[in-house]
């Protein structure tokens, strides 16, 4: 029979390409997105509304409601930051 999965290994692999840890506000957004997607939501308008309803803070620190455009901008900003660190340490 097969081996039981080693949760520590999976946890380590989940972040293997990160060259820096998520900031707490980035982690909160990631956790919120995981929960929203786990509920089967995939429409970004619905996702933005769910982030707004949950009171999730924007990683940029900017105030205002979550919209599809804001979600796109925030994700692009976080990804650009991670890419920059990755490029510097590759």
N, CA and C of each residue as an Amber inpcrd file, in Angstrom:
protein
   270
   0.8350000  -1.1850000   0.0000000   0.0000000   0.0000000   0.0000000
   0.8750000   1.2420000   0.0000000   0.2850000   2.3640000  -0.3710000
   1.0180000   3.6210000  -0.4670000   1.2920000   4.2420000   0.8860000
   2.2680000   5.0960000   0.8990000   2.6330000   5.8430000   2.0950000
   1.6740000   6.9870000   2.3200000   1.4690000   7.3340000   3.5690000
   0.6970000   8.5300000   3.8960000   1.5300000   9.7510000   3.5080000
   0.9040000  10.7750000   2.9600000   1.6710000  11.9670000   2.5680000
   2.2760000  12.6600000   3.7810000   3.4710000  13.1600000   3.5940000
   4.1570000  13.8920000   4.6490000   3.7630000  15.3640000   4.5260000
   2.9180000  15.8410000   5.4190000   2.4010000  17.2040000   5.3400000
   3.5130000  18.2420000   5.3910000   4.5920000  17.9800000   6.1050000
   5.6970000  18.9360000   6.1870000   6.3550000  19.1170000   4.8160000
   6.4700000  18.0240000   4.0850000   7.0700000  18.1040000   2.7440000
   6.1730000  18.9280000   1.8320000   4.8760000  18.6570000   1.8700000
   3.9420000  19.4190000   1.0320000   3.9420000  20.8930000   1.4050000
   4.0200000  21.1790000   2.6720000   4.0530000  22.5750000   3.1130000
   5.3050000  23.2680000   2.5830000   6.4400000  22.5880000   2.6150000
   7.6850000  23.1700000   2.1200000   7.6410000  23.3630000   0.6030000
   7.0920000  22.3960000  -0.0990000   7.0160000  22.4980000  -1.5560000
   6.0790000  23.6080000  -2.0080000   5.0680000  23.8970000  -1.2270000
   4.0930000  24.9200000  -1.6070000   4.7440000  26.2860000  -1.7870000
   5.8530000  26.5140000  -1.1100000   6.5270000  27.8130000  -1.1740000
   7.9520000  27.7190000  -1.7000000   8.2650000  26.6500000  -2.4110000
   9.6500000  26.4280000  -2.8110000  10.2000000  27.5040000  -3.7330000
   9.3570000  28.1590000  -4.4960000   9.8680000  29.1730000  -5.4160000
   9.9190000  30.5650000  -4.7970000   9.4340000  30.7260000  -3.5870000
   9.4890000  32.0330000  -2.9350000  10.9070000  32.3200000  -2.4610000
  11.3670000  33.5340000  -2.7040000  12.6940000  33.9340000  -2.2340000
  12.5790000  34.8390000  -1.0120000  11.3400000  35.1060000  -0.6190000
  11.0850000  35.8270000   0.6190000   9.7310000  35.3730000   1.1290000
   9.5360000  35.4180000   2.4190000   8.2120000  35.0340000   2.9250000
   7.1790000  36.0950000   2.5540000   5.9400000  35.6810000   2.4960000
   4.8630000  36.6550000   2.3130000   4.8270000  37.5940000   3.5050000
   4.5420000  38.8560000   3.2420000   4.2560000  39.7930000   4.3230000
   2.9220000  39.3520000   4.9450000   2.6840000  39.6700000   6.2100000
   1.4360000  39.2380000   6.8450000   0.1840000  39.6350000   6.0540000
   0.1680000  40.8230000   5.4780000  -1.0080000  41.2560000   4.7130000
  -1.1320000  40.4650000   3.4020000  -0.0070000  40.0700000   2.8190000
  -0.0380000  39.2170000   1.6330000  -0.5510000  37.8320000   1.9800000
  -0.1090000  37.3220000   3.1260000  -0.5620000  36.0030000   3.5880000
  -2.0650000  36.0340000   3.8500000  -2.5620000  37.1230000   4.4340000
  -4.0060000  37.2390000   4.6860000  -4.7900000  37.2110000   3.3770000
  -4.2930000  37.9250000   2.3720000  -4.9580000  37.9140000   1.0720000
  -4.9130000  36.5120000   0.4690000  -3.7660000  35.8660000   0.5100000
  -3.6360000  34.5180000  -0.0480000  -4.5810000  33.5440000   0.6460000
  -4.6570000  33.6220000   1.9680000  -5.5540000  32.7400000   2.7160000
  -7.0150000  33.0030000   2.3620000  -7.3620000  34.2850000   2.2310000
  -8.7320000  34.6400000   1.8630000  -9.0580000  34.1230000   0.4620000
  -8.1300000  34.2920000  -0.4700000  -8.3550000  33.7940000  -1.8270000
  -8.4920000  32.2730000  -1.8430000  -7.6610000  31.5820000  -1.0790000
  -7.7730000  30.1190000  -0.9910000  -9.1630000  29.7200000  -0.5130000
  -9.6490000  30.3930000   0.5190000 -10.9670000  30.0660000   1.0760000
 -12.0840000  30.3530000   0.0630000 -11.9740000  31.4640000  -0.6370000
 -12.9890000  31.8330000  -1.6320000 -12.9960000  30.8330000  -2.7840000
 -11.8140000  30.4980000  -3.2950000 -11.7370000  29.5380000  -4.3940000
 -12.1950000  28.1520000  -3.9480000 -11.9250000  27.7940000  -2.6950000
 -12.3520000  26.4860000  -2.1680000 -13.8760000  26.3730000  -2.1260000
 -14.5510000  27.5030000  -2.0300000 -16.0280000  27.5090000  -2.0510000
 -16.5650000  27.3880000  -3.4770000 -15.6650000  27.3540000  -4.4440000
 -16.0740000  27.1990000  -5.8290000 -16.2610000  28.5040000  -6.5780000
 -15.8880000  29.6060000  -5.9510000 -16.0080000  30.9060000  -6.6190000
 -14.8120000  31.1100000  -7.5360000 -15.0770000  31.4790000  -8.7640000
 -13.9890000  31.7180000  -9.7100000 -14.1900000  33.0000000 -10.5080000
 -15.3660000  33.5620000 -10.4540000 -15.6480000  34.8230000 -11.1190000
 -14.9920000  35.9420000 -10.3130000 -14.1270000  36.7320000 -10.9510000
 -13.3570000  37.7220000 -10.2000000 -14.2250000  38.8160000  -9.5930000
 -15.3610000  39.1150000 -10.1790000 -16.2590000  40.0810000  -9.5620000
 -16.7760000  39.5380000  -8.2330000 -17.1450000  38.2710000  -8.2190000
 -17.6060000  37.6220000  -6.9840000 -16.4680000  37.5270000  -5.9770000
 -15.2790000  37.2240000  -6.4520000 -14.1070000  37.1430000  -5.5670000
 -13.8370000  38.5020000  -4.9260000 -13.8680000  39.5620000  -5.7070000
 -13.6310000  40.9110000  -5.1710000 -14.6870000  41.2670000  -4.1240000
 -15.9340000  40.9390000  -4.3980000 -17.0110000  41.2100000  -3.4330000
 -16.8170000  40.4070000  -2.1480000 -16.3430000  39.1740000  -2.2700000
 -16.0890000  38.3470000  -1.0850000 -14.9350000  38.9160000  -0.2620000
 -13.8970000  39.4070000  -0.9170000 -12.7850000  40.0420000  -0.1990000
 -13.2790000  41.2770000   0.5470000 -14.1280000  42.0480000  -0.1150000
 -14.6890000  43.2470000   0.5030000 -15.5500000  42.8710000   1.7150000
 -16.4130000  41.8800000   1.5470000 -17.2940000  41.4550000   2.6350000
 -16.5130000  40.9200000   3.8290000 -15.3740000  40.2790000   3.5470000
 -14.5460000  39.7180000   4.6190000 -13.6400000  40.7600000   5.2680000
 -13.5880000  41.9620000   4.6970000 -12.7470000  43.0110000   5.2670000
 -11.2670000  42.7800000   5.0810000 -10.8960000  42.0950000   4.0100000
  -9.4830000  41.8050000   3.7460000  -8.7720000  43.0990000   3.3640000
  -7.6520000  43.3380000   4.0180000  -6.8420000  44.5320000   3.7530000
  -6.0560000  44.3500000   2.4590000  -5.8810000  45.4330000   1.7300000
  -5.0760000  45.3960000   0.5120000  -3.5900000  45.3660000   0.8790000
  -2.7920000  44.5150000   0.2090000  -1.3540000  44.4990000   0.4770000
  -0.6820000  45.8530000   0.2360000  -1.2080000  46.6580000  -0.6760000
  -0.6160000  47.9650000  -0.9550000  -0.8530000  48.9610000   0.1720000
  -1.8100000  48.6700000   1.0340000  -2.1530000  49.5920000   2.1110000
  -3.1450000  50.6580000   1.6970000  -3.5070000  50.6760000   0.4130000
  -4.4710000  51.6570000  -0.0650000  -5.8600000  51.3260000   0.4680000
  -6.6610000  52.3590000   0.6550000  -8.0250000  52.1920000   1.1430000
  -8.9870000  52.1700000  -0.0360000 -10.1610000  51.6720000   0.2170000
 -11.2020000  51.6460000  -0.7970000 -11.7160000  50.2430000  -1.0020000
 -12.8170000  50.1400000  -1.7130000 -13.4330000  48.8290000  -1.9080000
 -12.6390000  47.9420000  -2.8730000 -12.7830000  46.6410000  -2.6730000
 -12.2240000  45.6760000  -3.6000000 -13.0940000  45.6600000  -4.8560000
 -12.4550000  45.7420000  -6.0000000 -13.1060000  45.5960000  -7.2980000
 -12.2430000  44.6460000  -8.1190000 -12.7180000  44.2620000  -9.2640000
 -11.9140000  43.4070000 -10.1480000 -10.6130000  44.1220000 -10.5140000
 -10.7000000  45.4070000 -10.8200000  -9.4950000  46.1630000 -11.1810000
  -8.5240000  46.2240000 -10.0060000  -9.0290000  46.4750000  -8.8130000
  -8.1780000  46.5370000  -7.6250000  -7.5390000  45.1770000  -7.3700000
  -8.3080000  44.1090000  -7.4830000  -7.7690000  42.7630000  -7.2820000
  -6.6400000  42.5020000  -8.2680000  -6.8560000  42.8390000  -9.5260000
  -5.8260000  42.6590000 -10.5470000  -4.5720000  43.4670000 -10.2060000
  -4.7510000  44.7310000  -9.8180000  -3.6100000  45.5850000  -9.4810000
  -2.8510000  45.0560000  -8.2650000  -3.5750000  44.6180000  -7.2480000
  -2.9200000  44.1100000  -6.0410000  -2.1410000  42.8250000  -6.3330000
  -2.7470000  41.9210000  -7.1030000  -2.0470000  40.6780000  -7.4370000
  -0.8230000  40.9490000  -8.3010000  -0.9440000  41.8810000  -9.2420000
   0.2070000  42.2350000 -10.0770000   1.3170000  42.8490000  -9.2350000
   0.9570000  43.6790000  -8.2660000   1.9490000  44.3300000  -7.4030000
   2.6880000  43.2750000  -6.5520000   1.9420000  42.3660000  -5.9590000
   2.5770000  41.3160000  -5.1490000   3.4700000  40.4480000  -6.0220000
   2.9690000  40.0360000  -7.1840000   3.7760000  39.1960000  -8.0730000
   5.0340000  39.9060000  -8.5440000   4.9220000  41.1880000  -8.8540000
   6.1020000  41.9500000  -9.2810000   7.1420000  42.0090000  -8.1660000
   6.6780000  42.1760000  -6.9450000   7.5880000  42.2140000  -5.8020000
   8.2930000  40.8700000  -5.6180000   7.5460000  39.7940000  -5.7330000
   8.1460000  38.4600000  -5.6030000   9.1040000  38.1870000  -6.7540000
   8.7280000  38.5950000  -7.9720000   9.6100000  38.4090000  -9.1320000
  10.9120000  39.1770000  -8.9730000  10.8220000  40.3890000  -8.4430000
  12.0210000  41.2170000  -8.2520000  12.9940000  40.5470000  -7.2910000
  12.4780000  40.0590000  -6.1840000  13.3300000  39.3820000  -5.2040000
  13.9160000  38.1020000  -5.8110000  13.0980000  37.3760000  -6.5480000
  13.5590000  36.1490000  -7.1830000  14.7060000  36.4420000  -8.1540000
  14.5440000  37.4820000  -8.9640000  15.5740000  37.8470000  -9.9390000
  16.8880000  38.2570000  -9.2620000  16.7800000  38.9180000  -8.1330000
  17.9620000  39.3580000  -7.4050000  18.7030000  38.2020000  -6.7550000
  17.9710000  37.1610000  -6.4090000  18.5870000  36.0530000  -5.6650000
  18.7030000  34.7650000  -6.4660000  18.3540000  34.8010000  -7.7240000
  18.3690000  33.5800000  -8.5470000  19.7590000  33.0690000  -8.7670000
